[in-house]
């Protein structure tokens, strides 16, 4: 067995996801695809009940490779843990985590938040028990089945599903589509609806694509009114993309309202204000996934 490995890293926010997720959804490697940082050996794993207790590890499964999994904690550190025949794998549901069901190692999907009770072997940690929530397992399955991608890491898509965007610098913007609104309104025009579905169709052709929707206003009105209006416009776009254009919710990052910030044009003219009354639909791909 290999020596346990830990390393620092930055946890993408899926934010959500997705889980975003995703996340989500919000970067992963699907089960069965080798991760070079996990070394797999064929040594026999001893009786777990005879081994001393190890630490409890909480985090998201970032990679799987045979009988090993890499769990990434909230602080960004990663731990490689072995999965043995005696490892108990349990999904919980119901009040106070009751109604637990026993599962096989195939349920340990990338992007799944887990709590792992470990034992300490000579060369590293072995999972004594892995537990997680039924809803989180459903989320991980949605990401795997919905995207049908072999991710290098799955954290970004999972956090995306949870509806959280962390640092925009961790994403490549593949394209941006703007749709426009009348003064004080959040109603989509016929052209806006057509443009949104065209954008969704194009995004389907982009591997590992996520959407970030940001609403804006012109300078008319107070900051409070404009903030609410920008959020309402973003919500209208989100709803139409999901309901009419069939863009999957777990591939959508949290919509954001920016009020009158970041204008495209001057607010000193009616023409400039018309350009600023918009919602921007950004197609993003995590830099860790771009090109996979």
ChimeraX attribute file (.defattr): number of C-alpha atoms within 10 A of each C-alpha:
attribute: neighborCount
match mode: 1-to-1
recipient: residues
	/A:1	18
	/A:2	17
	/A:3	14
	/A:4	19
	/A:5	15
	/A:6	14
	/A:7	10
	/A:8	12
	/A:9	13
	/A:10	11
	/A:11	19
	/A:12	28
	/A:13	28
	/A:14	34
	/A:15	29
	/A:16	31
	/A:17	33
	/A:18	37
	/A:19	35
	/A:20	35
	/A:21	38
	/A:22	37
	/A:23	38
	/A:24	39
	/A:25	38
	/A:26	38
	/A:27	34
	/A:28	23
	/A:29	24
	/A:30	23
	/A:31	21
	/A:32	11
	/A:33	14
	/A:34	16
	/A:35	21
	/A:36	8
	/A:37	11
	/A:38	23
	/A:39	15
	/A:40	16
	/A:41	11
	/A:42	7
	/A:43	8
	/A:44	8
	/A:45	14
	/A:46	13
	/A:47	10
	/A:48	19
	/A:49	10
	/A:50	10
	/A:51	15
	/A:52	10
	/A:53	16
	/A:54	17
	/A:55	12
	/A:56	14
	/A:57	19
	/A:58	19
	/A:59	21
	/A:60	23
	/A:61	27
	/A:62	30
	/A:63	31
	/A:64	25
	/A:65	20
	/A:66	17
	/A:67	16
	/A:68	22
	/A:69	24
	/A:70	24
	/A:71	28
	/A:72	28
	/A:73	21
	/A:74	15
	/A:75	11
	/A:76	15
	/A:77	16
	/A:78	23
	/A:79	23
	/A:80	27
	/A:81	26
	/A:82	26
	/A:83	22
	/A:84	19
	/A:85	14
	/A:86	15
	/A:87	19
	/A:88	18
	/A:89	22
	/A:90	20
	/A:91	21
	/A:92	19
	/A:93	14
	/A:94	10
	/A:95	7
	/A:96	7
	/A:97	12
	/A:98	10
	/A:99	11
	/A:100	16
	/A:101	12
	/A:102	10
	/A:103	14
	/A:104	11
	/A:105	16
	/A:106	8
	/A:107	15
	/A:108	22
	/A:109	23
	/A:110	30
	/A:111	40
	/A:112	27
	/A:113	25
	/A:114	23
	/A:115	19
	/A:116	24
	/A:117	20
	/A:118	25
	/A:119	22
	/A:120	18
	/A:121	20
	/A:122	10
	/A:123	10
	/A:124	18
	/A:125	24
	/A:126	28
	/A:127	28
	/A:128	25
	/A:129	18
	/A:130	22
	/A:131	21
	/A:132	21
	/A:133	19
	/A:134	17
	/A:135	13
	/A:136	19
	/A:137	21
	/A:138	12
	/A:139	27
	/A:140	30
	/A:141	18
	/A:142	22
	/A:143	31
	/A:144	22
	/A:145	10
	/A:146	12
	/A:147	19
	/A:148	12
	/A:149	16
	/A:150	18
	/A:151	25
	/A:152	19
	/A:153	21
	/A:154	36
	/A:155	37
	/A:156	40
	/A:157	43
	/A:158	41
	/A:159	33
	/A:160	36
	/A:161	35
	/A:162	30
	/A:163	31
	/A:164	30
	/A:165	31
	/A:166	19
	/A:167	9
	/A:168	11
	/A:169	9
	/A:170	15
	/A:171	19
	/A:172	17
	/A:173	18
	/A:174	14
	/A:175	13
	/A:176	15
	/A:177	16
	/A:178	19
	/A:179	21
	/A:180	23
	/A:181	20
	/A:182	14
	/A:183	12
	/A:184	16
	/A:185	14
	/A:186	22
	/A:187	14
	/A:188	18
	/A:189	13
	/A:190	8
	/A:191	10
	/A:192	19
	/A:193	17
	/A:194	13
	/A:195	15
	/A:196	22
	/A:197	18
	/A:198	13
	/A:199	21
	/A:200	19
	/A:201	14
	/A:202	12
	/A:203	20
	/A:204	13
	/A:205	9
	/A:206	15
	/A:207	16
	/A:208	24
	/A:209	22
	/A:210	35
	/A:211	27
	/A:212	23
	/A:213	24
	/A:214	25
	/A:215	33
	/A:216	31
	/A:217	35
	/A:218	27
	/A:219	18
	/A:220	14
	/A:221	12
	/A:222	10
	/A:223	15
	/A:224	9
	/A:225	13
	/A:226	23
	/A:227	20
	/A:228	17
	/A:229	22
	/A:230	28
	/A:231	23
	/A:232	20
	/A:233	29
	/A:234	26
	/A:235	21
	/A:236	16
	/A:237	26
	/A:238	24
	/A:239	14
	/A:240	17
	/A:241	22
	/A:242	16
	/A:243	12
	/A:244	11
	/A:245	18
	/A:246	13
	/A:247	22
	/A:248	18
	/A:249	26
	/A:250	32
	/A:251	34
	/A:252	37
	/A:253	36
	/A:254	24
	/A:255	25
	/A:256	21
	/A:257	23
	/A:258	21
	/A:259	25
	/A:260	23
	/A:261	16
	/A:262	11
	/A:263	19
	/A:264	16
	/A:265	14
	/A:266	15
	/A:267	17
	/A:268	10
	/A:269	9
	/A:270	11
	/A:271	11
	/A:272	15
	/A:273	22
	/A:274	19
	/A:275	20
	/A:276	26
	/A:277	29
	/A:278	25
	/A:279	30
	/A:280	18
	/A:281	24
	/A:282	21
	/A:283	24
	/A:284	25
	/A:285	24
	/A:286	21
	/A:287	14
	/A:288	17
	/A:289	22
	/A:290	17
	/A:291	10
	/A:292	11
